[in-house]
Amino acid sequence: MALGALWLLDGLLQLQPFMFTSDFAQQVLAPTGQGQPAWVAAPTDFFARLIAGHPAPLNLAFALVQIALGIGFLLPRLVRPAIVGSLAWAAGIWWFGEGLGGLATGNASLVTGAPGAVLLYGVLALAVWPATDSSTDPDDAAIAGWFPVAWLILWVGGALLQLLPSQRGVAALHDQLASTQGTPGWLASLHHLAGTVLSHTGSAAFIALVAVMVLIGVAGLARQPWRTVAAVAGAVVATTFWVLGQNVGQLYSGQATDPNTGPLIVLMALALVGSAAPWPQRKEVNGVRP
């Protein structure tokens, strides 16, 4: 249901007036291909040119697809088709529309929105694939057992991205968390506060952030209560990233296509708490462990 609500939000964002102009393609889509390898940049540029040539009808189609996915997740009988549809849509948009979240540029950061919100939509959709159409068994309703591994990859991968040359150090972190360009006053004040804190902590803040990201990922593999601790810590850190590094998805700009990764990671944290037991821990059937 949460995924359905987020898809509906994306569909409504796609109905903003800006999205029906060629500026959407030129200012939002085309830049995602800049600085990318040819195998990423070429499809992204083609997609941007296609949208620029026919912005109104194609954008309306995009909005209707996302609204349809949202409705599908909210109706139990349509959950499976919605999951399949969201996986196909997420794969296409992640490559053609988001340029693989910028992962191939060397400048991507979990702080600012890597690996891309639409990829996390796909991961969450796959994790909630229903075991049966109508089941009262709590284990059948649980999040997939592999989900903690996805959580580990997200956070440890984010730590590794932060250690890339262009991201490494407190100066790069300051640029990610303390930039006030185009932000409303209340958000700019939070950026100034973040900048002040970073200026007084030096490299310790950067080292601590990388260490915390690794610990959040690894703790997600542990048993309870550590898994819940990892989820709570991850939700808090992701919310901080969302506010300071992603400017609340720039939802105030009239040009946002999704809320960015912050809310998706918070939803992943909730899913982590509800994930099934690790693979070796299977339930017994008639006294026999499979």
N, C-alpha and C positions, 0 to 999 in steps of 0.2 A: 504494500500500500504506500509506503514511503517512496519507493521507486516510481510508482504511478504518479504521486504528487509532484515529484521532481520533473518527470517527463512533461506533465501538464504545464508546469512553470516554464520549462524550456519552450514549449509550443507557444505560450502566451508571449514570452520574450521575443519570439520570432515574428510576432504580429506587430511589433513596434514600427512606427512609420519609417525610421531610418533603414530598416531591413528591406524595404520595397524599392530602394534606390540602388544605383550602381555603386554608390559609395560603400555599401556593405561589402561588396566583393573587393573593391580597391583598397579600402582602409582596414578591413578586418581579416578577410581571407588571404589576399595576396601577400601580406607581410609574413605570414606563417611559412612561406617557402624561402624567404630570404636567409642566406647563409647556410642553406641545407644542401646535402649531396643531390646530384641530378636526379637520382631515382626517387627522391622525396619532393624536390622542388618542381619537377616537370608535371607530375599529376596535380600538385597543388595549384600551380599556375594555370593549368588547363581548366581546372574546376572553377577558379576565380574568374577566368575569362568567360566561361560558359554562363556563370551567374550574372556577370556584368552585362552580358548581351540580352538576358531575359530576366531581370531581377524580380519583377512582380509575380508572374505565374510560378516561377520556380520557388521563390520564397514562400508563397502561399502553400505550395505542395509540401515544403519542409515543415511548415507549422502544422499542417494537417496530419502528417506522418507522426510527429511527436505527440500531438494531442491524442491520436489513435492509440499509440503505445501506452500513454498514461491511462487511458480508459481501460485498455486491455489488462493492465496490472491490477486494476481495481475490481475487475470482475473475475471471480474464481474460475469460471469455465474458459476464460480467454487468457489465463496466465501463461500457459505453455506457448501459444502462438505469440504472445507479447514478448516472452523471453527470446524466442528465436528471432523475431523481428528486431528486437533491440540489439541483439548480438550482431546481426548483419548491418544494421544502421550504424552502430558504434564503430565497427571495423572500418566502414567506408568513410565516415566523418573523421575518425581519428587520423586516417592517412590523408584523405583529400582535403579536409577542412581544417585540421589542426596540425598538419605536418608532423605526425607522430609525437605530438606534444613537445616538439623542439628537442627531443632526446638526441638527435644526430648532430645538433649544433655545437655541443659542448658547453652551452650556456643555460641548460635547463636546470631547474631547482624545484624541489618539493615545496620550498618556501613560497615561490611565486606561481605555482600551479602545475608543475610536472607531476605525473606523466600525461596530464590531460584529463579533464573531467569525464569525457565520453568513454575513455578506456575504463574508468572505474565503474561507470554505468554497466558496462559489459561484464566486468568481474562480479559485481553484485548480482546481476541478473542470473548469471550461471550458478552462483552460490545458492540461490533460492529455488532452483528447479524442484518442483514438488515430486515427492516419491510416488504419490498416488493422487488421483483426482479428488478423493474425499477420504481422509484418514484421520482417526482420532489418536493415533500413536504419536506421542511427543517426539520420538526419534525420527519418525517420518517427516515431521515438520521442522526439524532442526536445520540450521545452516550446514552446508556441506563440510565434511571433515577436512578437506584440503584448504579451507579458507584461512586458517592461521598461517599457512605457508605463503599465501598471497599477501597477508599482512606483513609477514617477515620481509618479503621481497620489496614491498612498498617502502618500508622504513629503512631497511639496510641499504636498499638502492638509493633512497633519498640521501642518506649519509654519504654514500660514495659520490653522488652527484655534487654534493657540497664540497667535496675534497678535490674536485677538478680545478685546474689552474685558474680559470676565470671566476670561480666561486669561492676559492679558498681565502680564509682570513677574515678578520673583523671588518675591514674596509668594504669587502664585497657584501658581507651580511648587513652592514649599515646601509648600503645602497638598496638592498632588497627590502629592508624593514622600515627605513626612515624617509623614503621618498615621498614628497607631498605634491607632486605634479598632478594637477587636475582634480585634487581631492577636495571634498567639502570641508568647511572649517572644523567641525567636530572630529573628523577623521585626521585632518592635518595636525591637530593638537596631540592626538595619540602617536602619530609619527614623530613629532618633536620629542615626546616623552621617551619613545624607543631610542631615538638618536642620542638623547642625554644619557640614558642607561648604558648604551653601548660604548659611549665615549669614556665612561668611568670604569668599565670592566675590562677593556682591552681584549686581548686574545682569549682570555678565560671564557668569555661568553661564547665565542665560536667553538672552542674545544668542548665546552659543556653541551652545546647544542648537538654537535655530532655524536657525542657519547650518549646523550639522552635518546636520540633517534635510533641508535643501534640497540639500546636496552629496551625500548618500546617494541621494536620488532622481534627481538629474541624472546622477551617475556610473553609475547603472544602465543608462543609454542608451549608454554608451561601449563601445568594444571592450575585449577582454581586454588587460591584466590589471585594468583599472579596474572592470570589471563585478564581478569577484571581490572587489576591495577594497570596493566598495559593498555587496556581499552580506555580507561578514564584518562590516563596520562596522554594517550594519543589524541583523544578528543580535545583536551585542553590545548595541546601544542598545535593541532590542526586548526582550531578556532583562532589562535593567535596568528598563525600563518594567513588565515583567511582575512582577518581584519587588517593586518599590517603589510603582509606581503602580496595579497591579492586584492586589497581595497574592497572588501566585501563583494568580490566578483564584479565590481564597477556597475552594480545594478542601478545606480543613480544616473548613469551616463546616457541611457537610452540606446546604447549600442551593445549591451551584453547579450550573448546568446545562451549562456548558462550561468549558474552561480559560482562557477569555478570549483576547484577540488575540495575546498575546506568542508562544506556540508557533506560531500560524498565520503570523506574520510571519517567524519563524525558518524555517519550512517554505518560505515565499515566497522567502527568501534563497537557500535551496538550489535552488529552482526557477529563480531568476534566473541562477545559474551555468550551469544546463543548458538555458537558453532558446535557441531557434533564432537564427540570424543575423538582423539587422534586415531589414525588407522588401526593400530594394534589392539585398541580397546573396542571390540565388537560386542554387541549384546548377545546373550545366550538365547537360543531357541530350543524349547523343551529340554532345558538343562545341558545343551550342547553348545559350546562356543565355536562359531564358524572359523 
